[in-house]
């Protein structure tokens, strides 16, 4: 089973920035909402270990990795996007951190997402460990 780590390296009032590793290899950057008490759609998820499952997302029209077992949350999926306006409480993938229209962002999201999906290919289940530095 693949081991995925989301390591948060920057937390602010605007966004949470991190790195995503698969089996110890750095794959891409992540951007999440700031911590807002684990509220659905507006907060990053609590730190911890969670099952990951590859599931079809009707809203995104494709298979995405879903973080399961998050207390009081559902449909937490790793997907593309640039700023917190795109997160819906989910981690976004990016090739590098930056700013977009004055907001903290991850850039090169589609390329980073493709790299993450490639790193996870051949798997349908994994575990993710979410930590802060």
PAGU-980456 format. One record per atom (N, C-alpha, C): residue number from 0; residue in three letters; atom name; x negated, y, z negated. Coordinates in pm, 1 decimal. Atoms other than C-alpha are relative to their C-alpha. Example, Ala and Ser with C-alpha at 12.3 -4.5 7.8 and 13.67 -1.06 7.14 Angstrom:
REC,0,ALA,N,-89.0,-119.0,0.0 .
REC,0,ALA,CA,-1230.0,-450.0,-780.0 .
REC,0,ALA,C,-90.0,120.0,0.0 .
REC,1,SER,N,82.0,-119.0,6.0 .
REC,1,SER,CA,-1367.0,-106.0,-714.0 .
REC,1,SER,C,77.0,109.0,-73.0 .
// end
This chain:
REC,0,UNK,N,-84.3,-118.7,0.0 .
REC,0,UNK,CA,0.0,0.0,0.0 .
REC,0,UNK,C,-88.7,124.8,0.0 .
REC,1,UNK,N,76.7,-124.3,-8.6 .
REC,1,UNK,CA,-130.7,343.3,93.5 .
REC,1,UNK,C,19.2,83.7,-126.5 .
REC,2,UNK,N,-2.7,-88.6,115.1 .
REC,2,UNK,CA,-216.7,583.9,-184.6 .
REC,2,UNK,C,-5.6,143.8,50.7 .
REC,3,UNK,N,-9.3,-138.8,-44.4 .
REC,3,UNK,CA,-112.0,944.1,-122.0 .
REC,3,UNK,C,-11.1,89.8,-122.5 .
REC,4,UNK,N,14.4,-97.7,107.3 .
REC,4,UNK,CA,-215.6,1237.6,-338.2 .
REC,4,UNK,C,33.8,138.5,52.7 .
REC,5,UNK,N,-26.6,-140.8,-27.9 .
REC,5,UNK,CA,-76.7,1590.7,-333.3 .
REC,5,UNK,C,-64.4,75.3,-115.0 .
REC,6,UNK,N,75.9,-70.9,103.3 .
REC,6,UNK,CA,-326.0,1807.2,-520.9 .
REC,6,UNK,C,24.2,149.8,16.4 .
REC,7,UNK,N,-32.8,-142.8,-4.2 .
REC,7,UNK,CA,-196.9,2157.2,-595.2 .
REC,7,UNK,C,-120.1,81.2,-46.6 .
REC,8,UNK,N,119.2,-78.8,30.8 .
REC,8,UNK,CA,-475.6,2413.9,-590.5 .
REC,8,UNK,C,29.2,147.9,-24.0 .
REC,9,UNK,N,-36.8,-141.0,18.3 .
REC,9,UNK,CA,-290.4,2746.9,-596.7 .
REC,9,UNK,C,148.9,7.6,-30.7 .
REC,10,UNK,N,-140.5,-18.2,36.7 .
REC,10,UNK,CA,31.7,2832.6,-778.6 .
REC,10,UNK,C,23.4,147.0,-29.3 .
REC,11,UNK,N,-33.4,-140.2,23.6 .
REC,11,UNK,CA,191.3,3173.9,-769.4 .
REC,11,UNK,C,149.8,19.1,-2.1 .
REC,12,UNK,N,-143.0,-30.3,0.6 .
REC,12,UNK,CA,525.2,3348.4,-780.8 .
REC,12,UNK,C,62.7,-23.0,136.6 .
REC,13,UNK,N,-50.3,8.5,-137.4 .
REC,13,UNK,CA,555.2,3317.9,-403.0 .
REC,13,UNK,C,-0.3,-142.2,55.8 .
REC,14,UNK,N,13.4,133.2,-58.7 .
REC,14,UNK,CA,436.1,2964.8,-320.1 .
REC,14,UNK,C,-101.2,-82.2,-77.8 .
REC,15,UNK,N,96.2,93.5,56.4 .
REC,15,UNK,CA,237.0,2660.0,-424.2 .
REC,15,UNK,C,-74.8,-63.7,116.2 .
REC,16,UNK,N,83.6,51.3,-108.4 .
REC,16,UNK,CA,-54.4,2554.5,-202.7 .
REC,16,UNK,C,-76.4,-121.8,-50.2 .
REC,17,UNK,N,71.4,119.5,41.7 .
REC,17,UNK,CA,-214.9,2212.2,-209.0 .
REC,17,UNK,C,-63.9,-71.4,116.7 .
REC,18,UNK,N,60.0,86.2,-100.6 .
REC,18,UNK,CA,-396.0,1941.0,-22.9 .
REC,18,UNK,C,63.2,-137.4,-6.0 .
REC,19,UNK,N,-59.8,132.6,-9.0 .
REC,19,UNK,CA,-263.0,1605.1,95.3 .
REC,19,UNK,C,-108.4,-98.4,41.3 .
REC,20,UNK,N,99.2,103.5,-27.1 .
REC,20,UNK,CA,-489.5,1300.3,82.8 .
REC,20,UNK,C,69.3,-133.3,20.2 .
REC,21,UNK,N,-49.4,135.9,-21.4 .
REC,21,UNK,CA,-421.2,951.6,216.2 .
REC,21,UNK,C,-118.9,-94.0,-17.4 .
REC,22,UNK,N,107.4,95.3,31.9 .
REC,22,UNK,CA,-634.8,670.6,71.6 .
REC,22,UNK,C,-133.1,72.2,-22.1 .
REC,23,UNK,N,119.3,-74.7,35.5 .
REC,23,UNK,CA,-880.9,932.4,-55.3 .
REC,23,UNK,C,-53.2,93.7,107.1 .
REC,24,UNK,N,45.7,-85.8,-109.9 .
REC,24,UNK,CA,-919.5,1109.7,280.7 .
REC,24,UNK,C,89.8,123.7,9.9 .
REC,25,UNK,N,-74.4,-124.6,-13.7 .
REC,25,UNK,CA,-818.8,1475.0,308.0 .
REC,25,UNK,C,64.2,6.5,138.6 .
REC,26,UNK,N,-75.2,-0.2,-126.2 .
REC,26,UNK,CA,-548.5,1499.7,576.8 .
REC,26,UNK,C,43.1,140.4,39.6 .
REC,27,UNK,N,-51.3,-132.2,-34.5 .
REC,27,UNK,CA,-393.6,1846.3,557.3 .
REC,27,UNK,C,28.7,80.5,-125.4 .
REC,28,UNK,N,-46.4,-88.1,105.9 .
REC,28,UNK,CA,-279.5,2138.8,346.6 .
REC,28,UNK,C,149.3,-20.0,-20.3 .
REC,29,UNK,N,-144.0,-0.2,24.7 .
REC,29,UNK,CA,63.8,2161.6,186.5 .
REC,29,UNK,C,41.7,135.9,-53.9 .
REC,30,UNK,N,-60.0,-118.7,59.4 .
REC,30,UNK,CA,291.3,2449.5,94.6 .
REC,30,UNK,C,134.3,-40.9,-57.2 .
REC,31,UNK,N,-126.4,28.6,68.5 .
REC,31,UNK,CA,574.6,2420.4,-155.4 .
REC,31,UNK,C,52.0,127.6,-64.3 .
REC,32,UNK,N,-57.6,-107.6,79.9 .
REC,32,UNK,CA,806.8,2647.7,-346.8 .
REC,32,UNK,C,-81.9,13.9,-129.0 .
REC,33,UNK,N,60.1,-9.3,133.4 .
REC,33,UNK,CA,672.1,2785.8,-676.1 .
REC,33,UNK,C,80.8,-85.1,-98.5 .
REC,34,UNK,N,-73.0,74.2,102.8 .
REC,34,UNK,CA,772.7,2605.9,-996.6 .
REC,34,UNK,C,115.7,84.8,-51.3 .
REC,35,UNK,N,-121.3,-67.3,48.8 .
REC,35,UNK,CA,1129.9,2706.2,-1080.5 .
REC,35,UNK,C,88.2,-101.7,-71.8 .
REC,36,UNK,N,-75.7,92.5,84.2 .
REC,36,UNK,CA,1232.1,2440.7,-1330.4 .
REC,36,UNK,C,56.7,-120.6,71.3 .
REC,37,UNK,N,-43.7,115.6,-78.7 .
REC,37,UNK,CA,1273.1,2164.9,-1066.8 .
REC,37,UNK,C,140.4,18.0,58.7 .
REC,38,UNK,N,-131.9,-23.3,-58.9 .
REC,38,UNK,CA,1588.1,2329.4,-927.4 .
REC,38,UNK,C,-0.5,-40.7,147.5 .
REC,39,UNK,N,-18.5,48.1,-137.3 .
REC,39,UNK,CA,1710.7,2170.8,-602.3 .
REC,39,UNK,C,-15.4,115.1,99.5 .
REC,40,UNK,N,17.1,-91.8,-113.6 .
REC,40,UNK,CA,1603.1,2355.5,-283.7 .
REC,40,UNK,C,-85.2,124.7,-27.5 .
REC,41,UNK,N,74.2,-124.2,27.7 .
REC,41,UNK,CA,1409.9,2634.6,-465.0 .
REC,41,UNK,C,-124.3,-19.8,-85.8 .
REC,42,UNK,N,114.3,27.1,86.2 .
REC,42,UNK,CA,1140.0,2463.3,-675.1 .
REC,42,UNK,C,-83.5,-113.8,57.0 .
REC,43,UNK,N,81.3,118.3,-27.5 .
REC,43,UNK,CA,844.0,2235.6,-618.5 .
REC,43,UNK,C,41.6,-107.3,-100.8 .
REC,44,UNK,N,-37.8,110.8,88.0 .
REC,44,UNK,CA,886.6,1894.8,-779.6 .
REC,44,UNK,C,-97.1,-9.1,-117.6 .
REC,45,UNK,N,91.6,16.3,113.3 .
REC,45,UNK,CA,738.6,1803.5,-1119.7 .
REC,45,UNK,C,-119.5,-87.7,38.6 .
REC,46,UNK,N,114.7,87.3,-18.4 .
REC,46,UNK,CA,392.5,1650.8,-1130.7 .
REC,46,UNK,C,39.0,-141.6,-40.4 .
REC,47,UNK,N,-26.0,138.7,35.7 .
REC,47,UNK,CA,393.4,1271.6,-1145.3 .
REC,47,UNK,C,-22.5,-94.0,116.8 .
REC,48,UNK,N,11.3,104.0,-102.8 .
REC,48,UNK,CA,383.6,945.3,-949.6 .
REC,48,UNK,C,140.2,-36.7,47.3 .
REC,49,UNK,N,-130.6,29.4,-58.3 .
REC,49,UNK,CA,667.3,872.4,-712.5 .
REC,49,UNK,C,-15.0,-99.0,116.1 .
REC,50,UNK,N,-0.5,82.6,-120.9 .
REC,50,UNK,CA,755.3,606.8,-454.6 .
REC,50,UNK,C,22.0,88.1,122.6 .
REC,51,UNK,N,-18.5,-67.1,-128.8 .
REC,51,UNK,CA,735.5,724.3,-92.1 .
REC,51,UNK,C,60.0,-100.7,96.1 .
REC,52,UNK,N,-60.9,89.0,-98.5 .
REC,52,UNK,CA,959.7,573.4,175.7 .
REC,52,UNK,C,19.2,73.6,131.0 .
REC,53,UNK,N,-22.8,-55.3,-133.2 .
REC,53,UNK,CA,973.5,633.8,548.6 .
REC,53,UNK,C,147.1,-20.6,33.4 .
REC,54,UNK,N,-144.7,5.9,-22.9 .
REC,54,UNK,CA,1339.2,716.9,618.9 .
REC,54,UNK,C,40.8,96.8,109.7 .
REC,55,UNK,N,-53.1,-89.8,-102.1 .
REC,55,UNK,CA,1543.7,871.8,896.5 .
REC,55,UNK,C,68.3,118.3,-66.6 .
REC,56,UNK,N,-62.1,-122.8,49.8 .
REC,56,UNK,CA,1639.6,1232.9,824.2 .
REC,56,UNK,C,99.5,50.3,104.1 .
REC,57,UNK,N,-98.4,-50.0,-96.4 .
REC,57,UNK,CA,1967.6,1324.5,996.9 .
REC,57,UNK,C,-17.4,149.4,30.2 .
REC,58,UNK,N,12.5,-143.7,-22.8 .
REC,58,UNK,CA,1899.4,1698.0,948.3 .
REC,58,UNK,C,-121.0,34.4,86.6 .
REC,59,UNK,N,119.7,-25.1,-80.8 .
REC,59,UNK,CA,1552.6,1676.4,1109.2 .
REC,59,UNK,C,-4.5,-85.7,126.6 .
REC,60,UNK,N,-11.1,82.4,-120.8 .
REC,60,UNK,CA,1647.2,1407.5,1365.3 .
REC,60,UNK,C,-116.2,-95.1,24.1 .
REC,61,UNK,N,112.4,93.6,-13.6 .
REC,61,UNK,CA,1345.8,1183.5,1297.1 .
REC,61,UNK,C,-31.8,-61.8,-135.5 .
REC,62,UNK,N,43.4,63.3,124.1 .
REC,62,UNK,CA,1180.0,959.0,1040.7 .
REC,62,UNK,C,-99.9,91.6,-71.1 .
REC,63,UNK,N,88.2,-79.3,84.9 .
REC,63,UNK,CA,1012.2,1144.3,753.6 .
REC,63,UNK,C,-30.0,-77.9,-127.3 .
REC,64,UNK,N,32.3,59.7,129.4 .
REC,64,UNK,CA,838.5,1036.6,436.2 .
REC,64,UNK,C,79.0,72.4,-108.4 .
REC,65,UNK,N,-85.0,-52.1,106.4 .
REC,65,UNK,CA,1080.8,1083.3,145.7 .
REC,65,UNK,C,-61.0,-33.5,-134.7 .
REC,66,UNK,N,48.5,20.7,136.5 .
REC,66,UNK,CA,959.3,1129.2,-211.1 .
REC,66,UNK,C,120.4,-40.1,-84.2 .
REC,67,UNK,N,-113.7,57.3,73.3 .
REC,67,UNK,CA,1191.1,908.4,-417.0 .
REC,67,UNK,C,-21.2,14.2,-151.1 .
REC,68,UNK,N,7.5,5.2,145.1 .
REC,68,UNK,CA,1272.4,908.7,-787.2 .
REC,68,UNK,C,-32.5,131.4,-69.1 .
REC,69,UNK,N,23.4,-130.1,63.2 .
REC,69,UNK,CA,1229.2,1282.1,-848.1 .
REC,69,UNK,C,122.8,31.5,-85.8 .
REC,70,UNK,N,-115.6,-25.3,87.3 .
REC,70,UNK,CA,1449.2,1363.3,-1151.7 .
REC,70,UNK,C,90.3,111.6,54.0 .
REC,71,UNK,N,-103.2,-96.6,-40.0 .
REC,71,UNK,CA,1771.9,1543.2,-1051.1 .
REC,71,UNK,C,-20.1,57.7,140.2 .
REC,72,UNK,N,24.9,-47.9,-136.2 .
REC,72,UNK,CA,1654.8,1577.3,-688.4 .
REC,72,UNK,C,23.7,-113.4,98.8 .
REC,73,UNK,N,-13.6,97.7,-107.9 .
REC,73,UNK,CA,1724.8,1403.6,-359.2 .
REC,73,UNK,C,-47.6,64.2,130.0 .
REC,74,UNK,N,41.8,-44.3,-133.8 .
REC,74,UNK,CA,1605.1,1428.1,0.4 .
REC,74,UNK,C,-122.0,91.5,-3.6 .
REC,75,UNK,N,127.0,-73.0,3.3 .
REC,75,UNK,CA,1259.3,1560.3,-92.5 .
REC,75,UNK,C,-88.4,-65.1,105.4 .
REC,76,UNK,N,70.9,58.3,-113.7 .
REC,76,UNK,CA,1083.5,1504.4,238.8 .
REC,76,UNK,C,-119.4,84.4,39.8 .
REC,77,UNK,N,118.0,-68.2,-51.7 .
REC,77,UNK,CA,739.6,1591.0,373.7 .
REC,77,UNK,C,28.6,32.8,146.0 .
REC,78,UNK,N,-35.9,-37.9,-137.6 .
REC,78,UNK,CA,800.3,1790.9,692.0 .
REC,78,UNK,C,-75.2,125.3,44.3 .
REC,79,UNK,N,66.5,-117.4,-57.0 .
REC,79,UNK,CA,684.6,2076.4,916.1 .
REC,79,UNK,C,65.7,128.7,-47.6 .
REC,80,UNK,N,-47.2,-132.4,36.7 .
REC,80,UNK,CA,722.8,2444.6,840.6 .
REC,80,UNK,C,-119.7,85.6,-36.6 .
REC,81,UNK,N,110.6,-91.0,26.7 .
REC,81,UNK,CA,516.6,2749.2,756.7 .
REC,81,UNK,C,6.7,70.1,-135.5 .
REC,82,UNK,N,-13.5,-76.9,124.1 .
REC,82,UNK,CA,654.7,2945.1,458.7 .
REC,82,UNK,C,108.0,-61.8,-87.6 .
REC,83,UNK,N,-102.7,53.0,89.8 .
REC,83,UNK,CA,882.2,2885.1,161.1 .
REC,83,UNK,C,140.0,9.7,60.8 .
REC,84,UNK,N,-129.9,-7.2,-68.3 .
REC,84,UNK,CA,1169.8,2987.3,389.1 .
REC,84,UNK,C,33.5,-131.7,69.3 .
REC,85,UNK,N,-18.5,126.7,-71.6 .
REC,85,UNK,CA,1120.0,2646.8,557.3 .
REC,85,UNK,C,2.3,-122.2,-91.4 .
REC,86,UNK,N,26.1,117.3,84.3 .
REC,86,UNK,CA,1068.2,2423.9,252.5 .
REC,86,UNK,C,122.5,-76.6,-44.9 .
REC,87,UNK,N,-117.8,65.5,57.9 .
REC,87,UNK,CA,1416.9,2349.9,113.5 .
REC,87,UNK,C,-39.9,-86.4,-120.0 .
REC,88,UNK,N,46.9,74.3,116.6 .
REC,88,UNK,CA,1226.6,2233.4,-196.7 .
REC,88,UNK,C,-92.4,-115.5,33.3 .
REC,89,UNK,N,83.7,110.7,-47.5 .
REC,89,UNK,CA,1006.3,1998.9,9.0 .
REC,89,UNK,C,-141.8,48.2,30.5 .
REC,90,UNK,N,135.5,-37.2,-42.6 .
REC,90,UNK,CA,630.7,1993.3,79.9 .
REC,90,UNK,C,-8.6,13.9,152.3 .
REC,91,UNK,N,25.4,-22.0,-143.2 .
REC,91,UNK,CA,531.0,2135.6,419.8 .
REC,91,UNK,C,-145.2,-35.6,29.6 .
REC,92,UNK,N,136.5,31.0,-41.5 .
REC,92,UNK,CA,221.2,2027.3,613.2 .
REC,92,UNK,C,-59.2,116.3,78.3 .
REC,93,UNK,N,67.9,-104.9,-75.4 .
REC,93,UNK,CA,-37.7,2265.9,754.5 .
REC,93,UNK,C,-146.1,-33.2,22.1 .
REC,94,UNK,N,142.3,21.2,-30.0 .
REC,94,UNK,CA,-381.7,2262.1,915.7 .
REC,94,UNK,C,-89.6,93.2,-80.6 .
REC,95,UNK,N,77.3,-94.1,80.5 .
REC,95,UNK,CA,-495.2,2566.9,718.7 .
REC,95,UNK,C,94.8,96.0,-70.2 .
REC,96,UNK,N,-82.1,-99.1,68.1 .
REC,96,UNK,CA,-361.2,2816.3,466.3 .
REC,96,UNK,C,-17.1,136.1,66.3 .
REC,97,UNK,N,7.5,-134.9,-54.9 .
REC,97,UNK,CA,-287.1,3171.5,568.6 .
REC,97,UNK,C,121.2,79.5,-40.7 .
REC,98,UNK,N,-117.4,-84.4,24.1 .
REC,98,UNK,CA,-15.4,3433.7,587.1 .
REC,98,UNK,C,76.3,13.3,130.3 .
REC,99,UNK,N,-86.5,-18.0,-115.3 .
REC,99,UNK,CA,278.2,3472.3,823.5 .
REC,99,UNK,C,104.7,103.4,-38.1 .
REC,100,UNK,N,-92.3,-110.1,29.7 .
REC,100,UNK,CA,476.8,3797.0,827.1 .
REC,100,UNK,C,-8.7,40.6,-147.1 .
REC,101,UNK,N,23.8,-43.4,136.5 .
REC,101,UNK,CA,321.0,3886.2,492.1 .
REC,101,UNK,C,26.3,-103.3,-107.5 .
REC,102,UNK,N,-29.8,105.0,97.8 .
REC,102,UNK,CA,416.2,3557.7,323.8 .
REC,102,UNK,C,-109.2,-106.2,1.7 .
REC,103,UNK,N,93.7,112.3,9.6 .
REC,103,UNK,CA,185.2,3281.9,197.1 .
REC,103,UNK,C,52.9,-110.4,89.2 .
REC,104,UNK,N,-43.2,96.9,-100.0 .
REC,104,UNK,CA,192.1,3012.2,462.1 .
REC,104,UNK,C,-104.2,-108.4,21.0 .
REC,105,UNK,N,91.2,95.1,-61.1 .
REC,105,UNK,CA,39.3,2701.9,609.8 .
REC,105,UNK,C,21.0,13.5,150.1 .
REC,106,UNK,N,-2.8,-17.5,-145.6 .
REC,106,UNK,CA,-47.1,2730.8,978.8 .
REC,106,UNK,C,-35.5,-132.5,66.5 .
REC,107,UNK,N,27.6,124.8,-70.6 .
REC,107,UNK,CA,-73.5,2457.5,1242.6 .
REC,107,UNK,C,78.0,-116.5,-57.9 .
REC,108,UNK,N,-80.6,99.2,70.1 .
REC,108,UNK,CA,209.6,2266.7,1080.5 .
REC,108,UNK,C,26.2,-126.1,82.1 .
REC,109,UNK,N,-31.6,118.7,-81.9 .
REC,109,UNK,CA,302.1,2036.8,1370.5 .
REC,109,UNK,C,-121.4,-91.0,16.9 .
REC,110,UNK,N,122.2,80.1,-14.7 .
REC,110,UNK,CA,-58.3,1924.7,1426.4 .
REC,110,UNK,C,-33.1,-71.9,-130.5 .
REC,111,UNK,N,27.4,60.9,130.1 .
REC,111,UNK,CA,-103.3,1861.3,1053.0 .
REC,111,UNK,C,99.4,-111.7,-29.4 .
REC,112,UNK,N,-101.8,102.8,20.8 .
REC,112,UNK,CA,225.1,1668.8,1037.6 .
REC,112,UNK,C,-32.8,-124.3,82.8 .
REC,113,UNK,N,36.6,113.0,-87.0 .
REC,113,UNK,CA,114.1,1452.1,1331.7 .
REC,113,UNK,C,-118.2,-76.2,-60.0 .
REC,114,UNK,N,115.1,65.3,62.3 .
REC,114,UNK,CA,-215.4,1383.1,1152.3 .
REC,114,UNK,C,42.6,-81.2,-122.5 .
REC,115,UNK,N,-51.7,72.8,116.5 .
REC,115,UNK,CA,-30.5,1285.5,832.6 .
REC,115,UNK,C,74.3,-126.3,44.4 .
REC,116,UNK,N,-76.4,116.3,-47.6 .
REC,116,UNK,CA,207.5,1055.8,1021.9 .
REC,116,UNK,C,-93.9,-106.9,56.6 .
REC,117,UNK,N,98.4,94.1,-53.8 .
REC,117,UNK,CA,-89.6,896.6,1201.3 .
REC,117,UNK,C,-73.0,-72.1,-113.5 .
REC,118,UNK,N,68.8,60.1,114.8 .
REC,118,UNK,CA,-269.4,838.8,869.3 .
REC,118,UNK,C,88.4,-101.0,-72.1 .
REC,119,UNK,N,-95.6,87.8,68.0 .
REC,119,UNK,CA,45.7,669.5,737.4 .
REC,119,UNK,C,54.1,-109.8,91.5 .
REC,120,UNK,N,-56.6,95.9,-95.4 .
REC,120,UNK,CA,113.1,460.5,1049.8 .
REC,120,UNK,C,-22.1,-143.2,-47.5 .
REC,121,UNK,N,4.3,139.0,40.4 .
REC,121,UNK,CA,183.1,94.1,993.9 .
REC,121,UNK,C,58.6,-24.2,-137.7 .
REC,122,UNK,N,-59.0,12.0,133.6 .
REC,122,UNK,CA,340.1,165.4,654.3 .
REC,122,UNK,C,143.4,51.6,1.4 .
REC,123,UNK,N,-134.9,-54.1,18.5 .
REC,123,UNK,CA,698.9,217.7,548.3 .
REC,123,UNK,C,25.3,35.0,-145.5 .
REC,124,UNK,N,-8.3,-33.4,141.6 .
REC,124,UNK,CA,637.9,246.9,173.7 .
REC,124,UNK,C,-138.9,34.5,-50.2 .
REC,125,UNK,N,126.4,-39.9,60.4 .
REC,125,UNK,CA,365.6,409.9,-34.6 .
REC,125,UNK,C,30.9,59.1,-136.4 .
REC,126,UNK,N,-17.5,-70.4,126.2 .
REC,126,UNK,CA,312.1,595.0,-360.4 .
REC,126,UNK,C,-71.4,133.8,10.9 .
REC,127,UNK,N,62.6,-132.2,0.9 .
REC,127,UNK,CA,240.2,963.7,-405.7 .
REC,127,UNK,C,-22.0,43.4,-144.7 .
REC,128,UNK,N,31.8,-56.5,130.3 .
REC,128,UNK,CA,69.6,1120.0,-705.7 .
REC,128,UNK,C,-13.4,150.8,18.1 .
REC,129,UNK,N,-1.8,-146.4,-10.7 .
REC,129,UNK,CA,143.1,1493.0,-745.2 .
REC,129,UNK,C,-65.9,55.9,-125.8 .
REC,130,UNK,N,76.4,-56.8,112.0 .
REC,130,UNK,CA,-109.5,1679.8,-962.8 .
REC,130,UNK,C,-41.0,142.9,31.6 .
REC,131,UNK,N,55.0,-134.6,-16.2 .
REC,131,UNK,CA,-241.0,2031.4,-1019.7 .
REC,131,UNK,C,-142.6,1.0,-52.0 .
REC,132,UNK,N,138.8,-10.0,45.4 .
REC,132,UNK,CA,-606.6,2126.6,-1055.0 .
REC,132,UNK,C,-11.1,99.2,-113.3 .
// end
